[in-house]
Each structure stands twice: as structure tokens, then as C-alpha cells.
Amino acid sequence: MNALEYIKEHHSKDSIITKDIVLAKFCSVQSNYKHSSIITSNLLNIVYRGTKILHTSNGDIQIKAGEAFFITKGEYIMSEVIGDEDYECLLIFFDHHMTRELISELPFKLNFNKSIDTKNLFKFEVDSFLQNTADTLKLYLEDKPKFSDELISLKLKELVLLILGSNSKDNFISFCQNLTLDKSDLKSFMESNFEKDLSIEEFAKLSGRSLSGFKSEFKSIFDKTPMQWLLCKRVEKGKFLIHELGYDVGSAALSVGFKTHAHFSRVYKKQFNTKPSLTDK
């Protein structure tokens, strides 16, 4: 599920949609609600009520009321509302252009030549200053004032400045290094994401390229079409999971992005000239 498109389609009445930013309120009254999302724009999520677990490429992270998180474009997460309490959050999606503009105006400079260990999610506590700003944005959703584009942009900048003034400053500056990346290294991007159950069109969009540009660059790097390469990489990883980690064939297939056991087995047999099994090495 594309998180941004889902909000636009199902929660437009609770949203303000501008050129560069989408502000929305999301609520769930369903206990143990689960869903998977593709994050196609940078996202700030501020939790008002309830508790959620995010299953991400960096591990499981619990977020509860009074906390918030930034997550970068290109992530694929499964989120799970836990407990009996209703879940409510404020969502701010902002595109790459807005991200660059926002960070360029802040009172610090990023060192793009410095190699640092960045993560795609940054969690922080919401203090009283941050809460007041978030409450104002929530009020905007109720009244939808004029000049919403400019007002929401200013409030987003205010939120970022408040984080810089908090105890989370150093971690946030490191995170901003990753927040501004445009996935320009296609080889690294694909090596990190090939197991995800995404279409070629979705891979292109998340890598910041048009479909035709993605296919052309991909062919020049890997000397294969995207689908040929993806199937090869996935069955290689599936073989490792089965033989080295003891996965059954069905679990291995799902883990590496195949929708069915049968499809995985067909591609596996074509590549390795044998059916997948624990005993075949």
C-alpha cells in the first residue's frame, strides 16, 4: 500500500493537500490493526493516542502517545496497533524538494562528503513546545484556513527548529544526512531493497527516477532487465534461507518477495535445475 496515496484516497476530508506537503489525521478504532506501507515521501508522524509497533529494515520500533518519528522516502514498513486503546496520529508528508529547502534554511550545515551510519527512521519525544505546534496543525485540519501551504510549511520548519533545540539535536542532525538523500546510487538502493514486494514502477518511483530512466540505467549497471535481476537475487537469497537457516520453502518464498510458493519453485528450478528443498545443496 502506498501510504500517501491511501491518505489522499480514503482520508481527504481529514487532510490538507498542497503542492509540496500533505497534512492529515489518521485514526484507528480497530484493535491489533495491521497494515504494510510504502513511504513515497518523507514523513513526520506525531502520535496522540495509542501505541504502534513499526516493523522496519532496522528492526522493530515501538511508538506511543507523546512520541513522534520521521521516516525517509523509500522505506517499506509494516505497522501494528497494539493494545485496546484507539490509535490517533498526525501525519505530515513532504516531498524531496521541500526537504532540501527546509534543511538549507536551518542553522547548521550537513557534510555530504562525510560517511556516517544513518538510519531511515528517527524517533523522539514530543515536549510541550512540540505539542503546541502539533496542536496548531491539528486545528488547521478542522478549520482549513487560507494560505494553508505557507502556514503548514512554517509550522514544519518550527517543528524542526524545536527538535534542534532539544536533547535530540545531535541524533537529528545525523538523521538529516539521510533525509536529504535522493537515492542516487541505484546499485546500493536495489541491493538494499530487492526483497521487497514492489512492482518495477514502484522501484523506479522510490529510487527517484522515471520508469524509462530507471530501466535504462538499470540495464547499464546490471546488464539485465530489472525483473530478470530481481528474480535471480530473490531465489539466491531464498536458497540461502532454506539451506543455511532451515526455512521451509513457503516461508523462504514469502521472505524474499514472492507472492506464492509455486512461483518461487518455478523460478528456483529454472535457475538451479532442481526443486527447492532442505536436502538439496
C-alpha positions in Angstrom: 0.0 0.0 0.0 1.3 3.4 -0.9 0.8 5.4 2.3 0.4 8.8 0.7 -2.0 7.7 -2.0 -4.0 5.8 0.7 -4.4 9.0 2.7 -5.4 11.0 -0.4 -8.0 8.4 -1.4 -9.5 7.5 1.9 -8.9 10.4 4.3 -9.1 13.5 2.1 -11.8 15.0 4.3 -9.3 14.9 7.2 -6.4 16.2 5.1 -4.9 19.4 3.6 -3.2 18.6 0.3 -0.8 21.2 -1.0 1.8 21.1 -3.7 4.7 20.0 -1.5 3.1 18.9 1.7 0.1 16.7 2.8 -1.2 17.2 6.3 -3.6 14.5 7.6 -5.1 13.0 10.7 -5.3 9.2 11.0 -7.4 7.3 13.5 -8.0 3.6 14.1 -10.5 2.1 16.5 -9.7 -1.5 15.4 -7.7 -3.5 18.0 -4.5 -5.0 16.6 -4.9 -3.2 13.3 -2.0 -4.1 10.9 -1.0 -2.8 7.5 2.0 -2.6 5.3 3.0 0.7 3.7 5.4 2.1 1.0 6.6 5.5 2.1 6.9 7.5 -1.1 7.6 10.9 0.6 9.4 11.9 3.7 7.0 11.6 6.7 6.7 13.0 10.2 4.2 11.1 12.3 3.1 12.5 15.7 1.2 10.1 17.9 -1.7 11.5 20.0 -3.2 8.3 21.4 -2.4 4.6 21.5 0.7 2.5 20.7 2.0 1.2 17.5 4.9 -1.2 16.6 6.8 -0.5 13.4 8.5 -3.5 11.7 11.2 -1.9 9.7 14.5 -2.8 7.9 16.3 -1.6 11.1 14.2 -3.8 13.4 11.0 -3.3 15.4 10.3 0.1 17.0 7.5 0.9 19.4 5.9 4.3 19.2 3.4 5.5 21.8 1.4 8.6 22.6 3.7 11.5 23.4 6.3 10.3 20.8 6.9 11.0 17.2 9.1 9.8 14.3 10.5 10.9 11.0 10.8 8.3 8.3 12.6 8.7 5.0 11.2 8.3 1.5 11.8 4.8 0.1 11.1 2.8 3.3 8.7 -0.2 3.3 7.2 -0.9 6.8 4.6 -3.0 8.4 2.8 -1.2 11.3 0.7 -2.8 14.0 -1.5 -1.0 16.5 -1.3 -2.9 19.9 -3.5 -2.8 23.0 -7.2 -1.9 23.3 -6.8 1.9 23.2 -7.8 3.8 20.0 -4.9 5.0 17.9 -4.7 8.6 16.6 -1.8 10.4 14.9 -1.0 13.5 12.9 0.8 12.9 9.6 2.9 15.3 7.6 4.2 14.1 4.2 6.7 16.4 2.5 8.5 15.8 -0.8 12.2 15.9 -1.6 12.2 19.5 -2.8 10.5 20.7 0.4 13.1 18.7 2.4 16.1 20.2 0.7 14.6 23.7 1.0 13.7 23.2 4.7 17.1 21.9 5.7 19.0 24.5 3.7 17.4 27.2 5.8 18.3 25.7 9.1 21.2 27.0 11.3 23.5 24.0 10.6 25.3 22.5 7.6 25.4 18.9 6.5 28.7 17.3 5.5 27.7 15.4 2.4 31.3 14.1 1.9 31.3 12.5 5.3 30.3 8.9 5.5 28.2 8.2 8.6 25.9 5.4 9.7 22.5 6.8 9.1 19.1 5.2 9.7 15.9 5.7 7.9 13.8 6.4 11.0 14.3 8.9 13.8 12.2 8.6 16.9 11.9 11.4 19.5 9.8 12.6 22.5 7.2 15.3 22.0 7.8 18.0 24.6 5.3 20.8 25.4 6.7 23.1 22.7 6.4 20.5 20.0 3.0 19.5 21.3 1.7 23.1 21.0 2.9 23.3 17.4 1.3 20.0 16.6 -1.9 21.1 18.1 -2.0 24.1 15.9 -1.6 21.9 12.8 -4.4 19.7 14.1 -6.5 22.8 14.4 -5.7 23.7 10.7 -7.3 20.4 9.7 -10.5 21.4 11.4 -10.8 24.9 10.1 -8.7 24.7 6.9 -7.5 28.4 6.9 -6.5 30.4 3.9 -2.8 30.3 2.9 -2.5 26.7 4.2 0.6 26.0 2.0 2.6 28.7 3.7 1.2 28.2 7.2 2.0 24.4 7.2 5.5 25.0 5.8 6.2 27.5 8.5 4.9 25.1 11.2 7.0 22.2 9.8 10.1 24.5 10.0 9.1 25.4 13.5 8.9 21.7 14.5 12.4 21.1 13.1 13.9 24.1 14.9 12.3 22.9 18.2 13.9 19.4 17.7 17.2 21.1 17.1 16.8 22.9 20.4 16.1 19.7 22.3 18.3 16.9 23.7 17.8 15.1 20.3 19.8 17.6 18.4 22.9 15.5 17.5 20.9 12.4 16.5 18.6 14.6 14.4 21.4 16.3 12.5 22.8 12.8 11.7 19.4 11.7 10.6 19.0 14.8 8.3 22.0 13.5 6.3 19.9 10.6 5.2 16.6 12.6 5.0 18.1 14.6 2.1 19.4 11.7 0.1 17.7 11.2 -3.3 18.6 7.5 -3.7 21.0 8.5 -6.5 23.1 5.3 -6.1 20.8 2.8 -7.9 23.1 -0.2 -7.3 23.1 0.3 -3.5 19.4 1.1 -3.5 18.5 -2.1 -5.3 20.8 -4.3 -3.3 19.1 -3.0 -0.1 15.5 -3.3 -1.3 15.4 -6.3 -3.8 13.4 -8.5 -1.3 10.5 -6.1 -1.0 7.3 -7.0 -2.8 7.2 -4.0 -5.1 6.5 -3.5 -8.8 9.1 -2.2 -11.3 7.1 1.1 -11.4 7.3 1.4 -7.6 11.1 0.7 -7.5 11.5 3.4 -10.1 9.5 5.9 -8.2 11.2 5.2 -4.9 14.6 5.5 -6.5 13.7 9.0 -7.7 13.6 8.1 -11.4 11.1 7.9 -14.3 10.3 4.3 -15.4 12.2 4.7 -18.7 15.2 6.3 -16.9 15.2 3.5 -14.3 15.1 0.7 -16.9 17.9 2.3 -19.0 20.2 3.0 -16.0 19.5 -0.5 -14.5 20.4 -2.2 -17.8 23.7 -0.3 -17.9 24.6 -1.3 -14.3 23.5 -4.9 -14.1 23.4 -6.0 -17.8 19.9 -7.5 -17.1 16.4 -6.2 -17.1 15.1 -5.3 -13.6 12.8 -8.3 -13.4 15.5 -10.8 -14.5 17.8 -9.4 -11.9 15.2 -9.3 -9.1 14.1 -12.9 -9.7 17.8 -14.1 -9.7 18.6 -12.2 -6.5 15.5 -13.4 -4.7 15.9 -17.1 -5.4 19.6 -16.8 -4.4 18.6 -15.4 -1.1 15.8 -17.9 -0.8 18.2 -20.7 -1.4 20.4 -19.4 1.5 17.4 -19.1 3.8 16.4 -22.7 3.1 19.9 -24.4 3.2 21.7 -22.3 5.8 18.9 -21.1 8.1 16.4 -24.0 7.8 13.5 -22.1 6.4 10.7 -24.1 4.8 10.2 -23.4 1.2 7.0 -21.4 1.7 8.5 -19.1 4.3 11.6 -18.5 2.3 9.5 -17.6 -0.8 7.5 -15.0 1.1 10.5 -13.6 2.8 12.2 -12.7 -0.4 9.2 -11.1 -2.1 7.4 -13.9 -3.9 3.6 -14.0 -3.6 3.3 -17.7 -3.9 5.3 -20.9 -3.1 4.6 -22.2 -6.6 6.1 -19.1 -8.4 9.2 -19.3 -6.2 9.6 -23.0 -7.0 9.3 -22.5 -10.8 12.0 -19.7 -10.8 14.2 -21.7 -8.5 14.1 -24.8 -10.7 14.8 -22.8 -13.8 17.8 -21.2 -12.2 19.3 -24.2 -10.3 17.8 -27.0 -12.4 16.3 -28.6 -9.3 13.3 -28.1 -6.9 13.9 -26.2 -3.7 14.3 -28.4 -0.6 16.3 -28.6 2.6 18.2 -31.7 1.4 19.3 -30.3 -2.0 22.5 -28.3 -1.7 
